């Protein structure tokens, strides 16, 4: 995948398939320490250790529609191409944590891509899932917690078109400080 945001979207969809109802996407983007750290944490079904070892293989997938699973292996490959670090931890019944740390100024580090559309796409996919999106860089921190927004909406679906437009603008404002 050519953009980090697309990797995040793909891995978060894995969390959705694993029946997570809370997905945390935490990004630390720092020029000072020269890293982009991505954590995707879910409370889904989790995996046993044998499956954890298999998911980094592009020729392993649980899908029946194709014979390859490229999301996690490509994320890992992109990270390691920059000299960064990748890890995946999972516990059955508890969930999964996928962590990647890119070397920010490395020539092979993909661009961030459109985080706004990634987050909005995830929220639109299923209004029953809660997301905590946290983006921190050297100058500011932005947090979007859909649990808080749902409380404010008081029963109004978070994935209605007018709410999605508002969310998109809210995230755009928050990320462009």
C-alpha positions in Angstrom: 0.0 0.0 0.0 1.3 3.4 -0.9 0.0 5.3 2.1 0.1 4.7 5.9 -3.6 5.7 6.2 -4.5 2.8 3.8 -2.6 0.3 6.0 -4.4 1.6 9.1 -7.8 1.2 7.3 -6.9 -2.4 6.3 -5.8 -3.4 9.8 -8.8 -1.7 11.4 -11.1 -3.7 9.1 -9.4 -6.8 10.4 -10.5 -5.6 13.9 -14.0 -5.2 12.7 -14.0 -8.7 11.3 -12.7 -9.9 14.7 -15.9 -8.5 16.2 -14.2 -5.6 18.1 -16.5 -3.0 19.5 -13.7 -0.7 20.5 -10.8 0.1 18.1 -8.0 2.5 19.2 -5.9 4.1 16.5 -3.0 5.9 18.1 -0.4 7.8 16.0 2.7 9.5 17.2 4.3 11.5 14.4 7.5 13.2 15.5 10.2 15.0 13.5 12.2 15.5 16.7 12.7 11.8 17.3 12.3 10.9 13.6 9.5 8.3 14.0 5.9 7.7 13.0 4.5 5.2 15.5 1.1 3.6 14.7 -0.8 1.5 17.2 -4.0 -0.2 16.3 -5.6 -1.8 19.4 -8.8 -3.7 19.4 -10.9 -5.8 21.9 -11.9 -8.3 19.3 -11.8 -12.1 19.4 -8.0 -12.2 19.4 -5.8 -14.9 17.9 -3.7 -17.8 19.3 0.0 -17.6 19.0 0.2 -19.9 16.0 -2.2 -17.6 14.1 -0.3 -14.5 15.1 2.8 -16.1 13.5 0.8 -16.9 10.3 -0.8 -13.5 9.8 2.6 -11.9 8.8 2.7 -14.3 5.9 1.1 -12.8 2.8 -0.1 -16.3 1.7 -2.2 -16.8 4.9 -5.7 -15.4 5.1 -9.0 -16.4 6.7 -10.9 -15.0 3.8 -12.5 -17.4 1.4 -12.7 -15.0 -1.5 -9.0 -14.8 -2.1 -5.8 -16.8 -1.2 -3.7 -14.0 0.0 -3.9 -11.6 3.0 -1.7 -8.5 2.3 -2.7 -6.0 5.0 -0.5 -6.9 7.9 2.4 -8.4 5.8 2.6 -5.2 3.7 2.4 -3.0 6.8 5.3 -5.0 8.3 7.3 -4.9 5.1 6.8 -1.1 4.7 8.0 -0.5 8.3 11.0 -2.8 8.1 12.0 -1.2 4.8 12.6 2.0 6.7 14.6 0.3 9.5 11.6 0.6 11.8 10.0 -1.9 14.2 6.9 -4.0 13.9 5.1 -6.1 16.5 1.8 -7.9 16.8 0.4 -9.2 20.1 -2.9 -11.0 20.6 -4.8 -12.9 23.2 -7.9 -15.0 22.5 -10.9 -13.3 23.9 -9.1 -10.1 24.7 -8.0 -8.6 21.4 -5.0 -7.6 19.3 -2.4 -4.9 19.3 -0.6 -4.1 16.0 2.3 -1.7 16.4 4.5 -0.2 13.7 7.3 2.4 14.0 8.5 3.9 10.8 11.8 5.9 10.5 10.2 9.2 9.5 12.8 10.7 7.2 13.7 7.4 5.5 13.3 7.4 1.7 11.0 4.3 1.8 8.6 5.8 4.4 5.2 6.1 2.6 3.3 9.3 2.9 0.7 9.5 5.7 -2.2 9.7 3.2 -5.7 10.8 4.1 -6.2 10.1 7.7 -9.5 12.0 7.7 -11.1 9.8 5.1 -9.7 6.7 6.8 -11.3 7.6 10.2 -14.6 8.7 8.6 -14.8 5.5 6.5 -14.4 3.4 9.6 -17.0 5.3 11.5 -19.4 4.9 8.6 -18.8 1.2 8.3 -20.5 0.3 11.6 -22.1 2.8 14.1 -22.0 0.2 16.9 -18.2 0.2 17.0 -16.5 2.9 19.2 -13.2 4.5 18.0 -10.6 6.3 19.9 -8.4 8.2 17.4 -5.4 10.0 18.9 -2.9 11.8 16.8 0.1 13.5 18.4 3.0 15.3 16.8 5.7 17.7 18.0 3.3 20.6 18.3 -0.2 19.3 19.3 -2.5 16.4 20.1 -5.9 15.7 18.7 -8.3 13.1 20.1 -11.5 11.9 18.7 -13.6 9.6 20.9 -16.8 8.4 19.3 -18.2 7.3 22.7 -18.2 10.9 23.8 -19.7 12.1 20.5 -22.4 9.4 20.7 -23.3 10.6 24.2 -23.7 14.1 22.9 -25.8 12.9 19.9 -28.1 11.1 22.5 -29.4 8.3 20.3 -28.9 9.9 16.9 -26.8 7.6 14.7 -23.2 8.8 14.3 -23.1 7.6 10.7 -25.9 9.8 9.3 -24.6 11.9 6.4 -24.9 15.2 8.2 -23.0 13.9 11.2 -20.3 12.4 8.9 -19.9 15.8 7.2 -19.5 17.4 10.6 -17.0 14.7 11.8 -15.0 15.1 8.7 -14.7 18.9 9.2 -14.0 18.4 13.0 -11.2 16.0 12.3 -9.8 18.2 9.5 -9.8 21.2 11.9 -8.2 19.1 14.6 -5.4 17.7 12.4 -4.5 21.0 10.8 -3.6 23.1 13.8 
